[in-house]
Amino acid sequence: MIREYRTVEGLEGPLLIVDQIEDVKFGELAEVELGDGSVRRGQVLEASTGRALVQLFESSQGIGTGEATVRFLGKSMRARVAREMLGRILNGIGEPIDDSGQIVPEAFRDISGSPINPYSRDFPSEFIQTGISAIDGNFTLVRGQKLPIFSGSGLPHSQLAAQIARQARTLGDSGDFAVVFAAMGITFEEANFFRDDFERTGAIERAVLFINLADDPVVERISIPRVALTTAEFLAFEHDMHVLVILTDMTNYCEALREVSAARKEVPGRRGYPGYMYTDLSQIYERAGRIKGKRGSITQFPILTMPEDDRTHPIPDLTGYITEGQIFLDRALYRKGILPPINVSPSLSRLMQKGVGEGKTREDHQGVANQLFAAYARGNELRELAVVLGEASLSEMDRQYVTFADRFEREYVNQGFYENRSIEDTLRIGWRLLGLLPRAELKRVDTEHIDKYLDAEPAAPAAAAGA
């Protein structure tokens, strides 16, 4: 039932205070009609006896407290969803911005979604190939997983996000694959980059692109991940698609939460963020997964920039508690020209072992990943030791490990943003690098795998190291 009031008491930024109201509920949609007949939309953020706090989707400029009419629509925000959304570019509340006409909805869904019953969840166990060696080889993404990328200001996380969206796929005949890409609080330049890249490479054909610019309303920034995930749930569980959801930048989303919290005069938590931010983030991240009896799945790649590269900042800290691992981008590697600058040492995928091995990737995958990680870690330690004590302090074996670490970065991690490697390509490069070390040092790989693959991939000559 629609209820109409002309009792606007005041404005505080994007928040509208309406007095003398009845039966208004949290999350209810509202329309604000101005004196000139124009209408702006909003959503109830807080409802108490006789008063409601409405957050506007558009600017509050020009709204007069004495002339505005507020209509409460008696329903929560719902997203229009349809398979034909693939190939389209939409704003933060799901309206087309690509000049291709309106979308004919197959259904309307509440953007808050419905939590997956833990009993109905199916365990993630199938490999998703991103075409990026450092991810596929060492931090394998598994269908139904949520695996965030921790970046920093100025690092190329946008290029990495676009690369993953272009290249990601499931292996074998496992069903249709789609990408839902939600960009929050980005600049006009970044929006143009994503649009041009998706259209130029053809990735847009299997993707739904949601864009929220930095100057768009804050409430739209809060709604965009929920609209994107509602779309993903429809494609996954109604059309049996495997959907990869890329959310960038979750830091902008959390800043919007803090801005709204401050406007509501809530008691702040750590660094001014609302105390409920953990719950809010979990409501987004936990919408990834698989459901028993359903063929489709939702996999998440949230991307966030750590303020001042601080891993203990509330946003990466809380994200790390909720998700199943993390991938770090490293500023030192970026300065070396390593692209993508993925730092293998602190990165982790907690579900990797469930998605690799015979019948999924290859029987030697886990052993190669373990051996590469161990050798790179030792090479890094010896490089640091050489800085302190000098290279003369290193033994011949130590120098081999230092050489391995250098070439691991240049040949395995470094591949640019337009090289798409299969998992076989990644493992082949891994074995070639392991060939730099004596067989006796390969203690984390099965002997039968060494006999089968090591001689087939001899170490590249030293002269090729700088190639």
C-alpha positions in Angstrom: 0.0 0.0 0.0 1.4 3.4 -1.0 1.4 6.0 1.7 2.0 9.7 1.0 3.3 12.4 3.4 4.2 16.1 3.2 6.1 16.1 6.5 9.7 16.4 5.5 11.4 17.7 8.6 15.0 18.1 7.3 17.9 17.1 5.1 21.4 15.9 6.1 23.4 15.3 3.0 21.8 12.4 1.1 19.4 11.7 4.0 15.9 12.9 4.2 14.0 12.9 7.6 10.2 12.4 7.3 8.1 12.9 10.4 4.6 11.8 11.5 4.6 8.5 9.5 3.0 5.2 10.1 3.8 1.5 9.2 7.0 2.3 7.3 9.6 -0.5 7.2 13.3 -0.7 6.9 14.5 -1.1 3.3 11.2 0.2 1.9 11.4 2.2 -1.3 10.3 5.8 -1.4 9.6 8.5 -4.0 10.2 12.2 -3.3 8.2 14.5 -5.6 9.4 18.1 -5.8 7.4 21.2 -6.4 8.3 21.2 -10.1 6.9 17.7 -10.5 10.2 15.9 -10.8 10.6 12.7 -8.8 13.7 11.3 -6.9 13.9 7.9 -5.5 15.2 6.7 -2.1 15.2 3.8 0.4 14.3 3.8 4.1 17.5 3.3 6.2 15.9 3.7 9.5 12.3 3.5 10.7 11.0 4.3 14.2 7.7 5.4 15.8 6.5 8.4 13.8 9.8 9.0 11.9 11.7 7.6 8.9 15.2 8.2 7.6 15.3 8.0 3.8 18.5 7.8 1.8 18.2 9.3 -1.7 19.5 7.6 -4.8 19.9 11.0 -6.5 21.2 14.3 -5.3 19.2 16.1 -2.5 19.9 19.5 -4.1 16.7 21.6 -4.7 14.5 19.7 -2.2 12.5 22.0 0.0 11.2 20.8 3.3 7.9 22.6 2.9 7.0 21.5 -0.6 8.4 17.9 -1.1 5.9 15.0 -1.1 7.2 11.6 0.1 5.5 8.4 -1.1 6.4 5.1 0.6 5.8 2.3 -1.9 5.4 -0.6 0.5 8.1 -2.8 -1.2 11.8 -3.2 -1.0 14.3 -2.7 -3.8 14.1 -5.4 -6.4 16.3 -6.0 -9.4 15.1 -6.8 -12.9 16.9 -10.0 -14.0 17.0 -11.8 -17.3 19.4 -13.9 -19.4 19.5 -11.1 -22.0 21.4 -9.0 -19.5 24.5 -10.7 -20.8 26.3 -8.3 -23.1 24.8 -5.3 -21.4 26.2 -2.3 -19.4 24.2 -1.1 -16.5 24.4 1.4 -13.7 24.5 0.7 -10.0 20.7 0.0 -9.7 20.5 -2.1 -12.8 19.3 0.4 -15.4 20.9 0.2 -18.9 23.5 2.9 -19.8 24.6 1.4 -23.1 22.0 2.9 -25.5 20.7 -0.6 -26.3 17.2 -0.2 -25.0 15.5 -1.4 -21.9 15.8 -5.0 -20.6 12.7 -7.2 -20.7 12.8 -8.8 -17.2 12.2 -12.5 -16.7 11.7 -11.9 -13.0 12.1 -9.3 -10.2 14.3 -10.3 -7.3 14.9 -8.7 -3.9 18.5 -7.5 -4.0 19.2 -8.7 -0.4 18.9 -12.2 -1.7 18.3 -15.3 0.4 21.1 -16.9 2.5 22.1 -20.4 1.3 21.1 -23.0 3.8 24.4 -24.5 5.1 23.0 -28.0 4.7 22.2 -27.3 1.0 25.7 -26.0 0.2 27.9 -28.2 -2.0 31.6 -28.1 -1.3 33.7 -26.2 -3.9 35.8 -28.7 -5.9 36.2 -27.8 -9.5 39.0 -25.8 -11.1 38.4 -22.4 -12.8 41.2 -21.4 -15.2 42.1 -17.7 -15.2 45.0 -18.0 -17.7 47.3 -16.4 -15.1 50.1 -18.7 -14.0 50.6 -17.3 -10.5 46.9 -17.8 -9.7 46.2 -21.1 -11.6 49.5 -22.7 -10.6 49.9 -21.6 -7.0 46.5 -20.2 -5.7 44.0 -22.1 -7.8 40.5 -20.7 -7.9 37.8 -23.3 -7.3 34.2 -23.0 -8.5 32.1 -21.7 -5.6 35.1 -20.0 -3.8 35.5 -16.4 -2.8 39.2 -15.4 -3.3 40.0 -11.7 -2.9 42.8 -9.7 -4.4 44.5 -7.2 -2.0 46.0 -4.3 -4.0 47.3 -0.8 -3.3 46.8 2.6 -4.7 48.5 2.9 -8.1 48.9 -0.8 -8.6 47.3 -2.3 -11.8 44.4 -4.2 -10.2 42.0 -2.8 -12.8 44.0 -4.4 -15.6 44.2 -7.6 -13.7 40.4 -7.6 -13.1 39.8 -7.1 -16.8 42.2 -9.9 -17.7 40.5 -12.3 -15.4 37.1 -11.3 -16.8 38.4 -11.9 -20.4 40.2 -15.2 -19.7 38.4 -17.1 -16.9 36.7 -20.3 -17.9 35.9 -23.8 -16.7 37.5 -26.8 -18.2 35.7 -29.5 -20.1 31.9 -29.6 -20.8 30.8 -28.2 -17.4 28.2 -25.7 -18.6 27.9 -22.1 -19.7 30.3 -19.6 -18.1 29.4 -16.0 -17.4 31.0 -13.0 -15.7 29.2 -10.4 -13.6 31.5 -7.4 -13.2 30.6 -4.7 -10.7 32.8 -1.6 -10.6 32.1 0.7 -7.6 33.1 4.3 -7.1 35.5 4.3 -10.1 36.7 7.3 -12.2 35.3 8.1 -15.6 38.7 7.1 -17.1 38.5 3.7 -15.4 34.9 3.2 -16.6 36.0 3.9 -20.1 38.9 1.5 -19.8 36.6 -1.3 -18.7 34.0 -0.6 -21.4 36.5 -0.4 -24.2 38.4 -3.5 -23.0 35.3 -5.6 -22.7 33.9 -4.5 -26.1 37.3 -4.6 -28.0 38.1 -8.1 -26.8 34.6 -9.5 -27.1 34.4 -10.3 -23.4 31.2 -8.3 -23.1 29.3 -11.1 -25.0 29.3 -13.3 -21.9 29.4 -10.6 -19.2 27.1 -8.2 -17.4 28.9 -5.0 -16.6 27.6 -2.8 -13.7 29.3 0.6 -13.4 29.1 3.2 -10.5 31.1 6.3 -10.9 32.8 8.2 -8.1 30.3 11.1 -8.5 27.2 8.9 -8.5 25.1 8.7 -5.3 26.5 6.9 -2.3 23.4 4.7 -1.9 24.0 3.4 -5.4 27.5 2.3 -4.4 26.0 0.4 -1.5 23.4 -1.3 -3.7 25.6 -2.2 -6.7 27.2 -5.4 -5.3 23.8 -6.7 -4.2 22.2 -6.0 -7.6 25.2 -7.7 -9.3 25.0 -10.8 -7.0 21.2 -11.0 -7.5 21.8 -11.1 -11.2 24.5 -13.7 -10.7 22.2 -15.9 -8.6 19.5 -15.8 -11.3 21.9 -16.8 -14.0 23.5 -19.5 -11.8 20.5 -21.1 -10.2 17.8 -20.5 -12.8 19.9 -20.9 -16.0 22.5 -23.3 -14.7 25.5 -21.1 -15.5 28.9 -20.9 -13.8 29.1 -17.2 -12.8 32.3 -15.4 -11.8 31.5 -12.2 -9.9 34.3 -9.6 -9.9 33.7 -6.8 -7.4 36.1 -3.8 -7.6 36.8 -1.8 -5.5 35.4 -3.0 -2.2 37.3 -0.2 -0.4 35.0 2.3 -2.2 32.0 0.3 -1.0 33.3 0.4 2.6 33.9 4.2 2.4 30.3 4.6 1.3 29.2 2.6 4.3 31.3 4.9 6.6 29.8 8.0 5.0 26.3 6.9 5.5 27.0 5.7 9.0 28.5 9.2 9.9 25.4 10.9 8.4 23.2 8.8 10.6 25.3 9.7 13.6 26.1 6.1 14.5 28.8 5.3 17.0 31.9 4.6 14.9 34.1 1.5 15.2 37.7 1.0 14.1 39.0 4.0 12.1 35.4 5.4 11.8 33.9 2.5 10.0 30.6 1.2 11.4 30.7 -1.6 13.9 28.5 -3.7 11.7 30.9 -3.7 8.7 31.9 -7.3 9.3 28.3 -8.4 9.1 27.7 -6.3 6.0 30.7 -7.7 4.1 29.8 -11.2 5.1 26.3 -10.7 3.6 28.0 -10.0 0.3 30.8 -12.5 0.3 28.7 -15.4 1.6 26.5 -15.2 -1.5 29.1 -17.2 -3.3 28.9 -20.9 -3.5 27.2 -24.0 -4.9 23.9 -25.6 -4.0 23.2 -29.3 -4.0 21.1 -30.4 -6.9 21.9 -27.2 -8.9 24.3 -27.3 -11.8 25.2 -23.6 -11.6 27.6 -21.9 -9.2 28.8 -18.4 -8.1 32.5 -17.7 -7.6 33.7 -14.3 -6.3 36.8 -12.3 -6.9 36.5 -9.2 -4.7 39.2 -6.7 -5.3 40.2 -4.0 -2.7 42.9 -1.4 -2.3 44.6 -1.4 1.1 44.9 2.2 2.4 48.6 2.9 2.7 49.3 -0.7 1.8 48.2 -1.6 5.4 47.2 -5.3 5.7 45.9 -4.6 9.2 43.4 -2.0 8.0 39.8 -3.0 8.8 38.8 -3.6 5.2 41.4 -6.3 4.3 41.4 -7.5 7.8 37.7 -8.3 7.9 37.7 -9.6 4.3 40.5 -12.0 5.2 38.3 -13.5 8.0 35.4 -14.1 5.7 37.0 -15.3 2.5 39.0 -18.5 1.6 42.4 -17.0 1.0 43.8 -13.9 -0.6 46.1 -12.8 -3.4 48.5 -9.9 -2.8 49.7 -7.4 -5.4 53.2 -6.2 -4.6 54.6 -2.7 -5.2 58.2 -3.9 -5.3 57.4 -6.4 -8.1 55.5 -3.7 -10.0 58.6 -1.4 -9.9 60.6 -4.3 -11.4 58.2 -4.4 -14.3 56.6 -7.8 -13.2 53.0 -7.9 -14.6 50.8 -8.8 -12.9 52.8 -8.1 -9.8 51.4 -11.0 -7.7 53.5 -11.7 -4.6 53.5 -15.4 -4.1 54.9 -15.4 -0.6 51.9 -14.1 1.4 49.2 -15.2 -1.0 47.0 -18.2 -0.3 44.1 -20.2 -1.6 42.6 -22.4 1.2 40.6 -24.5 -1.3 43.3 -25.1 -3.8 43.9 -28.7 -2.9 40.2 -29.5 -3.6 40.4 -28.2 -7.2 43.7 -29.7 -8.4 45.0 -33.1 -9.2 44.3 -35.9 -11.6 40.9 -35.5 -13.4 40.8 -31.8 -12.5 44.1 -30.2 -13.6 47.0 -32.7 -13.6 48.4 -35.2 -11.2 51.6 -33.3 -10.6 49.9 -29.9 -10.0 50.0 -29.8 -6.1 53.6 -31.1 -5.9 54.9 -28.6 -8.5 53.1 -25.7 -6.7 54.6 -26.8 -3.3 58.1 -27.1 -4.8 57.9 -23.8 -6.6 56.7 -22.0 -3.4 59.5 -23.6 -1.3 62.3 -22.8 -3.8 61.1 -19.2 -4.3 60.9 -18.7 -0.5 64.4 -19.9 0.0 65.7 -17.8 -3.0 64.1 -14.7 -1.4 65.7 -15.4 1.9 69.1 -15.8 0.3 68.7 -12.6 -1.8 68.1 -10.7 1.4 71.1 -12.4 3.0 73.3 -11.4 0.1 72.3 -7.7 0.5 73.5 -7.8 4.1 76.6 -10.1 3.8 77.5 -9.7 0.2 77.2 -12.2 -2.7 80.6 -13.7 -1.8 79.0 -15.2 1.3 76.7 -17.4 -0.8 77.6 -21.0 -1.7 77.1 -22.3 -5.2 73.8 -23.9 -4.2 72.7 -20.6 -2.7 73.4 -18.9 -6.0 71.3 -21.4 -7.8 68.3 -20.6 -5.6 68.8 -16.9 -6.1 68.9 -17.4 -9.8 65.7 -19.5 -9.5 63.9 -16.7 -7.6 64.9 -14.1 -10.2 63.7 -16.3 -13.1 60.6 -17.4 -11.3 59.5 -13.8 -11.2 60.5 -13.0 -14.8 59.2 -16.1 -16.5 56.5 -17.6 -14.3 54.8 -14.6 -12.5 55.5 -12.1 -15.3 53.3 -12.6 -18.3 51.6 -9.3 -19.0 47.9 -8.6 -19.1 47.2 -10.2 -22.5 48.9 -13.6 -22.4 46.4 -16.4 -21.7 48.2 -19.5 -20.4 46.5 -22.9 -20.1 47.2 -24.9 -16.9 49.5 -27.1 -19.1 51.5 -24.0 -20.1 51.8 -23.0 -16.5 53.0 -26.4 -15.3 55.4 -26.7 -18.2 57.0 -23.4 -17.2 57.1 -24.6 -13.6 59.0 -27.8 -14.5 61.4 -25.9 -16.7 62.3 -23.6 -13.7 62.6 -26.6 -11.4 65.2 -27.9 -13.8 67.5 -25.2 -12.6 67.9 -27.1 -9.3 69.5 -30.4 -8.7 67.1 -33.4 -8.5 68.1 -33.9 -4.8 66.6 -30.6 -4.0 63.2 -31.5 -5.4 61.8 -33.0 -2.2 58.2 -31.9 -2.5 57.5 -33.6 -5.8 56.8 -37.3 -6.3 59.7 -39.2 -7.9 57.4 -40.6 -10.6 56.4 -37.1 -11.6 60.0 -36.0 -11.7 60.8 -38.9 -14.0 57.8 -38.1 -16.2 57.9 -34.3 -16.5 61.4 -33.0 -15.6 63.3 -34.4 -18.5 60.5 -33.4 -20.9 61.0 -29.8 -19.8 64.7 -29.1 -19.6 65.8 -25.9 -17.9 66.1 -23.0 -20.3 69.7 -21.8 -20.9 70.9 -19.0 -18.7 71.1 -16.6 -21.7 67.3 -16.7 -21.9 66.8 -15.5 -18.4 66.4 -11.9 -19.4 64.1 -12.6 -22.3 
